[in-house]
Amino acid sequence: MVKKNAIHNRKFSQKTEAMLKSSEIESEKLIYEQVRSSIAKRLGIDIANPVLFKANFWDKHKDTPFNSRQRLMLNKLMDGFTGKLNTSKWAKIAKCSQDTALRDIKGLLENGILRQDSHGGRSTCYELYILPYTI
């Protein structure tokens, strides 16, 4: 009976730890969204309007060299891409290899256009890093 309780307590502890970690990640995302909205509001930028945001983005990056796959994916992200973006989805949508997708993504990460989700390894996902374009 004691052994069963110890196993139950350990499983409960692991589940609680996972929930807390998930809660911390959600809190970080909420804080990020609040800061982004606050800065945009102070600057009079309507980030809720995707057409204006997209026009502003491409205007700021008119001299930045993007390949056709990067342009395609950036447009999809700004048009309301649903789900999590990873290299497999990039490769499928852009019709390229996963290695090419990763090179494309790394280029956008280096330029601060995408940001990597806090998860790593096989569950690494990417999202449009909006804050620099609202400043």
N, C-alpha and C positions, 0 to 999 in steps of 0.2 A: 504493500500500500504506500509506503514511504517513497519507494522508487517511482511509482506512478505519479505521485504528487510532485516529485522533483522534475520529472519529464514534463508534466503539465505546466509547472511554473516556468520552466525554461522556454517552452513553446509560447506561453503567454508573454513572457519577457521579450522574446524575439519579435512577436507580433506587435507588441507595444512599441518597441524600438523602431520597427519598420513604419508604423503609423506616425510616430513623432518625426522621423526623417522626412516622410511624405508631407507632413504638415509644415515643416520648415521650408521645404522647397516651394510649397504653395504660398507661404508667407512671403518668401523672396520674390516670387512672381507678382504677387499683389503689390508689394512695395515698389517694384520696378514699374508697374503700370501706373501707380499713383504718381510717382516722380515724373514719369514721361508725360502724363496728362497735365500735371502742374506746370511743367516747363512750357509745354505747348500752349497752355492757356495764357501764361504770362507773355508769351511772344505773339499771341494772336493767331496761332496756327491751328487749323481745324484738322487734326489727325483722324477724326472720325469720318471725314469725307475722303474716300479712297481715290477719287479722281484728282482732287487737289494734291493729295499726298504723292500720288504717282507722278504727276506733272512736276512737282517740286523736286522729287528724287532724281528724275531724269535730267532736269535742268541743272542740278548741282553736280551731276556726273556726266555732263556732256563731253568732257575731255578724258574721262576714265575709259581705258580700253576694256571692253567686255567681248567675249566670244559669243556666238549665236546661242549656244546652249545656256550660258549665263544669263543672257537677255531673256530668253524664253522662261527660265525658271524664276528670275526676279519678277517678271510680269505676272507669272502664276501666283507667286507669293503675295504680291501687292493686290491681286484680284481676289484674294480670299481663299488661298489654298487650305483645304481642310485636312486634318490629320497631322502626323508628324513627318517632317522631311528627313530622310536619311539617304545614304549613298545609293541604296537599291532603288528607291523611288525616283531619285534624280536620274539614274542610269536608264530606267524604264521610260520615263517621260521624255528625256532628251535623246533617247535612242543612241546610247553610247555605253562603253564598258564601265564597270564600277571603278576601275582605276582612274579613268578619265573623269568620272563624276567626282571622285575624291580630289583630284587636282583642281577641278573647277571650284569646288567648295572651299578648298584651302586658300585659293586665290582671293575669294570673297571674305574669308575669315581674316586674312592678313590685311585687307583693306578696311576692315571694320564694318562690312556690310551685312554679314551674317554673324550670328553668335551661336556657340555650341551650348547645347543643353547640359545641365549639370551631371547627367548620367554619362557614363563612359562605356568603352568596350563595344559590344555588339548592339547596345541600345542607344548609341550616340545619335542624337537628332540635332537638327539645326533650325534656326528661325531667323527671320529678318530682324536685324538690330536697328530699331527705329529711332532711338534717342539721338544719334548724331545728325539725323536729317531734320530734326525738329528744332535744332539750336540755330 
